[in-house]
Amino acid sequence: MPVRSEQAHSALVIDDAATQDFRVHRSVLVDPAILERERRAVFDVCWLYAGHESEIPQPGDFRTRSVAGRPILFSRDSQGRARVFLNTCRHRGATVCRESQGNARLYFCFYHGWSYNRDGELVGVPGADAYPAGFDKKAHGLAEPPRTESYRGFVFVNFDASAMPLDEYLAGAKEYIDLVLDQSPSGEMEIIRGTQDYDIKANWKLLVENSFDDYHLLTTHKTWLDYLRKSGVEMKPPEQGHLLPTHGVGKALGNGHAVIDNVNFRGRPVARWIPIYGEQAKPEIERLRAELVARLGEARAARVADTNRNLVIFPNLVINDGSSVTVRTFHPVSADLMRVRAWALGPRDETPAARAVRLDSFLTFYGPGGFATPDDVEALEAVQAGISATWREVPWSVMTRGIAKPGEQLNTDELHLRAFWKQWDRLMNGARPGP
């Protein structure tokens, strides 16, 4: 039975600077009506991640996936351009390409046989002579989202034709994307073959919170931390101060994007060797570090290698640049169910030895059977179950950690979570994306 929230959209987030009170009404995590509002107010107007150009290196390469409930065909056209088409036939609407990936010269709709070329043009109509003289195949090519733009290989779509440019929308998030790309000597990164694809029985916004919430690290991921300690990894507790001498900070980056920016202790493959990688990985990691210093200088190399970051690009793209680089996106299926897809990202020109260390890190921590993901899934599903049963009696979630601090916020504070919720609240109340 649908939940009916007694709160107007304007009362779903309380942000009272005078009393240092910040709360989120728990109905936003269970109410189907709020999800329907989100589909229009958030997902239809924000830039959404479609894929990385490296996934489609050759003309005719394609990937099919769903973005904001729309089936899309992410492909490389005959001119070598990355394109996004709506994967629906212009005749009766059937899905045209039903394979998850591949290379195609033509896309055939199995229903009535209409066919489209790599550029999305309608090129084949069985029994075309039965159509009237005014029927024009040029007017019936595959439709495209109103806007498709990219930033350094990351391709986004927007279903709002009047949306601000992607470069402006990304705001301060670009600095952190650039830090990821600086790991590559050529500046080119690629999605590594293989996809993590799973569902979580929880509201999609809970995974946004979880993705850059370091407050839960010591309890939820105790098994992982114990494993690191036993492997000889030195870890220091959080403390207030500037980023590099301490543990980490949380930052708002504009337009709802935010990040936790941490001193690295997980042993990133571009940073330093730690015992969990094995003795054989030590020379390769030392070589990678030396290359960074030679190419970027000591200061920039330290920024790239000695810090890690969990970046949330509003509303639903996460780039975790820690023990490996993970690109993760997720979309709501219902108010209490989301579908998650994640990929490993690495330098295109890294050696097989470096790639092996990277993939081991990707699977060990973020993999579906790794140390972190099962913990997080269990935690989010427990939150969803608890809130679904008690949101009327316990209607508010408190999000005030660190709110009284006059300056820098730690990664274990909640400034970055509040940045997401403030933007969410603005959009749900009719504002357009932007500052």
Secondary structure, DSSP 8 states (H G I E B T S, - for coil): -----SS-GGGSEEEETTTTEEEEEGGGGT-HHHHHHHIIIIITTS-EEEEEGGG--STTEEEEEEETTEEEEEEE-TTS-EEEEE-S-TTT---S--SSEEE-SEEE-TTT--EEETTS-EEE-TTGGGS-TT--GGGGS----SEEEEETTEEEEES-TT---HHHHHTTHHHHHHHHHTTSTTS-EEE-S--EEEEESS-HHHHHHHHT-GGGHHHHTHHHHHHHHHTT-------SS-TTTSSEEEEEEETTEEEEEEE--S--TTT---GGG-GGGHHHHHHHHHHHHHHH-HHHHHHHHSEEEEEEETTTEEEEESSSEEEEEEEEEETTEEEEEEEEEEETT--HHHHHHHHHHIIIIISTTSSSHHHHHHHHHHHHHHHHHHTTTS-EEE--TTTT-SS-EETTSSHHHHHHHHHHHHHHTT--S--
